[in-house]
Amino acid sequence: MGRGKECYPNTQHPTSFMNIPFLNFDKRNLEIKAEIMDSFEEFFDSNRYVLGPKLLSFEEEYASFSGTDFCVGVSNGLDALKLSLKVLNIGEGDEVIVPSNTYIATVLAVTAVGAIPIFVEPDVSTFNIDPSKITEAITSKTKCIIPVHLYGQPCKMDEIMDIASENKLFVVEDNAQSQGATYDGKRTGSFGDVNAVSFYPGKNIGALGEAGAITMNNKAHFEKVKVLRNYGSSQKYINTLIGYNNRMDEVQASFVSVMLRYIDSWNDQRNQIAKKYELNLKHIENLILPEIQNNAYSVWHQYVIRTDRRDELQDYLKNNGIGTLIHYPIPPHMQECYKELGYNKGNFPIAEKMANTVLSLPIYPGLSDIEIKYITDSIDRFYK
Ligand SMILES: Cc1ncc(COP(=O)(O)O)c(C=O)c1O
């Protein structure tokens, strides 16, 4: 490794070839297997498979974890976003501000309710929507801002909430990637009017299938979301709203309930891994490491580095047995499905540059010190 730099762990270099997938659940699964099996058995024996006691208790647990009054379990993160917009009556012709570098689901939710996505560029140092650029994107049609806490780092929620209240806009946090993160000591998913979260398997709390949730403090919104996710009905065969079937399965509720007991310790492990990556990689010129704001606790959903030699580095790591991913290779405004929005290459240069330079390294509970060292040694070798 050379150059007399500090590195972690301070042991001998791993010499032999290792296979390190981008994501691996083996160690996490071992940790929770007995509790998951018990909760499955309880679920199985309960005779209650939809809208039962497991979902009710998970909703209470997740609201309390998020620091909100209410939580509604739903089918997945995209549906959580769609229902969040629906409950706020956002629809046809309304404009909704979204970051230009988000995962496509944020934008799909906006167009699914008939609204128009208005893209605002991110701040390069945090990857999150740049609040200083939001005001100029607001028009008389703007109804809502969706800040996305990308890669586990909270957005600048104080500035975003101020802009929203000055302009009488709703805020829907897209908290899909940040369960447990805090900004000024407050959990993400508790700032906005209605907030969406995903429990897709690869998320920090990952169901064993599809699941999502909505968190909020307003009781009227809570009651309405529950009706919307259940065919628009609060009483069997009486339909008061045009609704959907967007319920979280009882079996998934029983699984995410178990995972919720572990999330703070898993997020802490992700923070430890991020520190080790930083220590071992910070000496490499031309490699930009992620930065976390002082008042934020990131839950490191992804560890995203930036380099102009991204594709070469990704190939090199692949040849050394290391899985990496690109989050995300094509920004939403350049996706074919949105060609009718009329954007071209060059319209959102920061998002486009990120799409060409970002690379996500493996980060998950159970990633061992020797694996971290193998990854950082391999990156070091690439640059030599
Ligand atoms: C930022 C963001 N928003 C929304 C979603 C949608 O969540 P889901 O996959 O549960 O529909 C995801 C995850 O896939 C995401 O990363």
The ligand as an SDF file (V2000), in Angstrom:
LIG
                    3D

 16 16  0  0  0  0  0  0  0  0999 V2000
  -35.2140    7.1670   -3.9510 C   0  0  0  0  0  0  0  0  0  0  0  0
  -36.2150    6.0560   -4.1390 C   0  0  0  0  0  0  0  0  0  0  0  0
  -37.5190    6.3720   -4.2200 N   0  0  0  0  0  0  0  0  0  0  0  0
  -38.4580    5.4230   -4.3690 C   0  0  0  0  0  0  0  0  0  0  0  0
  -38.1240    4.0950   -4.4680 C   0  0  0  0  0  0  0  0  0  0  0  0
  -39.2060    3.1010   -4.7330 C   0  0  0  0  0  0  0  0  0  0  0  0
  -39.3080    2.0990   -3.7920 O   0  0  0  0  0  0  0  0  0  0  0  0
  -39.8490    0.6310   -4.1970 P   0  0  0  0  0  0  0  0  0  0  0  0
  -38.7520   -0.0710   -4.9090 O   0  0  0  0  0  0  0  0  0  0  0  0
  -40.1750    0.0130   -2.8780 O   0  0  0  0  0  0  0  0  0  0  0  0
  -41.0570    0.8450   -5.0420 O   0  0  0  0  0  0  0  0  0  0  0  0
  -36.7720    3.7260   -4.3530 C   0  0  0  0  0  0  0  0  0  0  0  0
  -36.3290    2.3090   -4.3680 C   0  0  0  0  0  0  0  0  0  0  0  0
  -36.3530    1.5290   -5.1710 O   0  0  0  0  0  0  0  0  0  0  0  0
  -35.7960    4.7290   -4.2100 C   0  0  0  0  0  0  0  0  0  0  0  0
  -34.5070    4.4290   -4.1440 O   0  0  0  0  0  0  0  0  0  0  0  0
  1  2  1  0
  2  3  1  0
  2 15  2  0
  3  4  2  0
  4  5  1  0
  5  6  1  0
  5 12  2  0
  6  7  1  0
  7  8  1  0
  8  9  2  0
  8 10  1  0
  8 11  1  0
 12 13  1  0
 12 15  1  0
 13 14  2  0
 15 16  1  0
M  END
$$$$
